[in-house]
């Protein structure tokens, strides 16, 4: 039996006679992520959990805790862990000393796992990765949260050789990101997710970008449980939204489906909805009244002192903890800065373990922008330089970042240039027309038609 099953948030389970490979197994009905903020939207059936735990290989795409969960990963200590070959090797350096059996897959090469299964790992400069999985002649394109940055042409060139291909990728209204954002005057920046953009349209774009003939909703099945982040639940994506707007020429497989790779038939496995009771922040070590200690302030200043691009382009970064503000003065344009209102426990943990992105995505931390329209505005690009390049890629100085990006540019070749042009085109469209207006949609269709 050669079969591929999707479950959980971003977990793909491959059978080749027996359970062979699991991707990003997160037992989020028992082990929350983002400082307790996220859990799964649906329980993983026990029979599927048993198969995940019986797999020979486990692949982790990137370090976010809804993919590589620090508690869930301990269940797989006796397995063969597969990782992408990222610059900096952060995940390898974290896991290998802990007794895990870790193998780094060569970038953009096929690796055989069994008689009927082989995999092909692709790294991206945002420290995420793609895994192409061939099972009995069918291609599964596991994009998880990576998208197709720097590799869309490359994947399409592979996919065109397959009669059957399936794309699995993050899609949805857009809450799976930092959305607890405020303007300087205290006005909440209403997330684009509130407008419920077409999710089927997103899946259309993913299928076109990869050359896939079918799509399976993936990497999108979480909910909030902390009392201070439960507000974000209003922006999550219901299951019936994924198919709306999908083109008729693209086959749709519902979430939590299994594909028989011999016959092509699929069936959907029922997953019970996980009903949560909001839990206080104190359950996860956060007390909003706790204040920073002198050693905490020193650690935070040292952390941001190492981020050269942040120091160069921002005037200040301020932390409001326990009602008291601590501002870090920097060298950038006057008035450009960010204020983070956050509990001490999770802040100190994020600094100690270099996981600042977890604070942003947890959506309990309040982020106020000063002199900025968005957190990742150029030239500072806060989240890229702090979380993607800095924390995960271990590149903090401008020289280190330049070498880091050059390494990914060499790997991606022409796709790197194409992606850079695409980024510029998207930025132009966004500046020229407001999102979700007729003009914006017309310009986006034109952009996609010449992509």
Secondary structure by P-SEA (a helix, b strand, c coil): cccccccccbbbbbbccccccccccccccccccccccbbbcccccaaaaaaaaaccbbbbcccccccccaaaaaaccccbbbbcccccaaaaaaccccccccccccccbbbbccccbbbbbbbcccccbbbbbbcccbbbbccccccccccaaaaaaaaccccbbbbbbbbcccccccccccccccccccccccccccaaaaaaaaaaaccccbbbbccccccccccccccccccccccccccccccccbbbbcccccccccccbbbbbbbcbbbbcccccccccccccccccaaaaaaaaaaaaaaaaaaacccccccccccbbbbbbbccccccbbbbbccaaaaaaaaaaccaaaaaaaccbbbbbccccccccccccccccccccccccccccaaaaaaaaaaaaaaaaaaaaaaaaaaaaaaaaaaacccccaaaaaaaaaaaaac
